[in-house]
Amino acid sequence: MSFKDESTNAYGAAPPLDLRSVDIVVVEGPDRGRRFVIEERIVRVGTAPGSHLRLADPTVSRVHCELRLNKGGVRILDTGSTNGTFVDGTRVRDAELVAGGTIRVGATVLLVELGEESVHIPISDSCRFGAVIGAGVEMRRVYAVLERAAPTEATVLIRGETGTGKELVAKAIHDKSSRANGPFVAVDCGAIAPTVIESELFGHVRGAFSGAVSDRKGLFEESDQGTLFLDEVGELPLSLQAKLLRVLETREVRRVGSNVNKRVDVRLLAATNRHLAQQVNEGAFRQDLYYRLAVIEVELPPLRARREDIPILAQHFYERFSGNTNPLSSELLGSLLARSWPGNIRELRNFVERLVSLGWSGAAPPKREEIPSSRVPHMPESMLMPIPVHLSLKDARGAVVEQFERFYLNALLAKTNGNVTRAAELAGVNRRFLQRMTARLGMRPTSDDQGDEEALDGPDELTEEPDSPPSSL
Ligand SMILES: Nc1ncnc2c1ncn2[C@@H]1O[C@H](COP(=O)(O)OP(=O)(O)OP(=O)(O)O)[C@@H](O)[C@H]1O
C-alpha cells in the first residue's frame, strides 16, 4: 500500500459527521437565565472577550474550560482554571457530560441539555494533508479545517503533544498557500535565550548591544512574502508578546536599536502544547495575543488516540527509509499497535528508521534481535544523589554536573559504539572537546575511531553501564 497520491482514499469516502447541538442554560450566577446553543465543535468557556460562552462571573477564569461536541454528547476539559470545573459536584479535568447534567465553574452553574439542531462537522475525504499522513476520522476532521484555512491568510494555532506533527502541519499549510514559493521559517521559541529572542525575531542594527557588530535581519524579515512558524509560542516572554501583538496589528517590525519601522508581509503560524490557556489564566500569556493567534485552532491528537493510523504511518516510514514498498507483516503491525508511543509519531518514525538501519529487509517479520528498543536511556536512580548542602553552590553545581556528564557520555558512547567522532556530532560539540571531557572524567571510550590523536587518561573500559532496558517486543 502506497500513499503517494493526495486523493488516495483506501478507507472509502468519509462519512459526514452529524452531531446534535447542545443547549446550555445558566441556572446560577451573574448570567442566570441566559441560554447558549452550542453548534461549534469546540466551545471555550471563560470571561475573556474571545470566549464562545462568555460569562460575567469574576470567579470564572479567563479561559476556564472547553466543551467539545462529540458523538456521545459533550466532553468537558478544564483548561487550567483557578477555581476548577465541577460536573455534578465532582471536580474534573476531562469528563463526558450527560444530558441533564450540571457544570459548575466559579459561582456559575450551567445546565446541559441536548438541542434540536444538527451540527454538521466536515470530514475530509483525503487520508493525508501534504506530508501529514493519517486516515482516521480525527485526522480527517483536522484536514477539513486545514483545507479551508491553508489558502487564506489566517493565523493558525496548532496544538498537540510533542511529536504529533505540529511543524509538519505548519509546513503543509505553507505549501498549500499562495505563499508556497516564499520562505518557510520555523523557530522554536523555547530554544532561544530570552535575552536574544527579540533580536532573533526582529533583527538588530549595528551597535544595538555588545556583540552587534553589523546590521542583521530578524526572522520576520527573513520570512517576508512567506510564513513564519513560531513553535512553543508559550515560551515567549511577556515583554515580547506585546511586541509580537504590535507586529501582527501593524505588519511592521523595528530592529533592536533602530527607530525605523519596516513593513513585512508574513503569515504567522504558531504551535503550543496544551498549556497556553492555563498560561493565560495565570497571566503569563497575553489573552489578546492568544485570541489573535487562535483565529483558527487545530488540535493534533496523540498517537494513542488514533491507533488506527499506526499501520499507515509505519508503512509510510518503512517505504521512506527502505525505499521499497513491501507491505509490513501483520505480526509487526500487531506489535506496533500494542505499544504505547509516548513520543508519538516521532517515536514511531525513529523506531522504523532504526529497524531499517539495522538491516531489516521488511520481507519477513523482524527477528527479536532485529527489533531495536524504542526506549531512550533514562537517568539511573543513582543520579538522585543527596543534595550536597555541605558544598558551596559552585562546588555543588559542579558535582551534579559532573555526574550528569558521566551518564550522558556513557549513554552517548554506547549509542555510537564508542565512536567519538559520531558521538561529538550527536552532542553538537567538536571531537577534541569530547575527548578532553572523557579524559577529565577518567573514562576511555572503547573507540572504533581510528583518528583519535589524543591519549586519554583513565581506565580502559567504560565503568558505568548505560541504562538500556530490554526491548519490550
Ligand atoms: N502525521 C504525520 N505523518 C507523517 N509524518 C509525521 C506525522 N506527524 C509527525 N510526523 C513526523 O514525526 C516527526 C515529528 O514531527 P514534528 O516535528 O512535526 O512534531 P512536533 O509536534 O512539531 O514536535 P515538537 O513539539 O517536539 O516540536 C517528524 O519527523 C515528522 O515528519
The ligand as an SDF file (V2000), in Angstrom:
LIG
                    3D

 31 33  0  0  0  0  0  0  0  0999 V2000
    1.0280   12.7230   10.5010 N   0  0  0  0  0  0  0  0  0  0  0  0
    2.3100   12.5460   10.1790 C   0  0  0  0  0  0  0  0  0  0  0  0
    2.6400   11.9610    9.0270 N   0  0  0  0  0  0  0  0  0  0  0  0
    3.9340   11.7310    8.7090 C   0  0  0  0  0  0  0  0  0  0  0  0
    4.9800   12.0720    9.4820 N   0  0  0  0  0  0  0  0  0  0  0  0
    4.7000   12.6640   10.6310 C   0  0  0  0  0  0  0  0  0  0  0  0
    3.3690   12.9520   11.0330 C   0  0  0  0  0  0  0  0  0  0  0  0
    3.3950   13.5740   12.2110 N   0  0  0  0  0  0  0  0  0  0  0  0
    4.6810   13.6810   12.5590 C   0  0  0  0  0  0  0  0  0  0  0  0
    5.4690   13.1460   11.6120 N   0  0  0  0  0  0  0  0  0  0  0  0
    6.9400   13.0460   11.6740 C   0  0  0  0  0  0  0  0  0  0  0  0
    7.2760   12.9270   13.0580 O   0  0  0  0  0  0  0  0  0  0  0  0
    8.3710   13.7790   13.3800 C   0  0  0  0  0  0  0  0  0  0  0  0
    7.9460   14.8170   14.4100 C   0  0  0  0  0  0  0  0  0  0  0  0
    7.0470   15.7310   13.8030 O   0  0  0  0  0  0  0  0  0  0  0  0
    7.0600   17.2930   14.1360 P   0  0  0  0  0  0  0  0  0  0  0  0
    8.4560   17.7910   14.3570 O   0  0  0  0  0  0  0  0  0  0  0  0
    6.2320   17.9930   13.1130 O   0  0  0  0  0  0  0  0  0  0  0  0
    6.3070   17.2330   15.5480 O   0  0  0  0  0  0  0  0  0  0  0  0
    6.0320   18.4180   16.5800 P   0  0  0  0  0  0  0  0  0  0  0  0
    4.6470   18.2110   17.0980 O   0  0  0  0  0  0  0  0  0  0  0  0
    6.3310   19.7480   15.9140 O   0  0  0  0  0  0  0  0  0  0  0  0
    7.0810   18.0780   17.7180 O   0  0  0  0  0  0  0  0  0  0  0  0
    7.6970   19.0710   18.8550 P   0  0  0  0  0  0  0  0  0  0  0  0
    6.5470   19.5320   19.6910 O   0  0  0  0  0  0  0  0  0  0  0  0
    8.6210   18.1630   19.6050 O   0  0  0  0  0  0  0  0  0  0  0  0
    8.3830   20.1810   18.1130 O   0  0  0  0  0  0  0  0  0  0  0  0
    8.8310   14.3830   12.0690 C   0  0  0  0  0  0  0  0  0  0  0  0
    9.8290   13.5520   11.5430 O   0  0  0  0  0  0  0  0  0  0  0  0
    7.6050   14.3310   11.1950 C   0  0  0  0  0  0  0  0  0  0  0  0
    7.9490   14.2880    9.8550 O   0  0  0  0  0  0  0  0  0  0  0  0
  1  2  1  0
  2  3  1  0
  2  7  2  0
  3  4  2  0
  4  5  1  0
  5  6  2  0
  6  7  1  0
  6 10  1  0
  7  8  1  0
  8  9  2  0
  9 10  1  0
 10 11  1  0
 11 12  1  0
 11 30  1  0
 12 13  1  0
 13 14  1  0
 13 28  1  0
 14 15  1  0
 15 16  1  0
 16 17  2  0
 16 18  1  0
 16 19  1  0
 19 20  1  0
 20 21  2  0
 20 22  1  0
 20 23  1  0
 23 24  1  0
 24 25  2  0
 24 26  1  0
 24 27  1  0
 28 29  1  0
 28 30  1  0
 30 31  1  0
M  END
$$$$
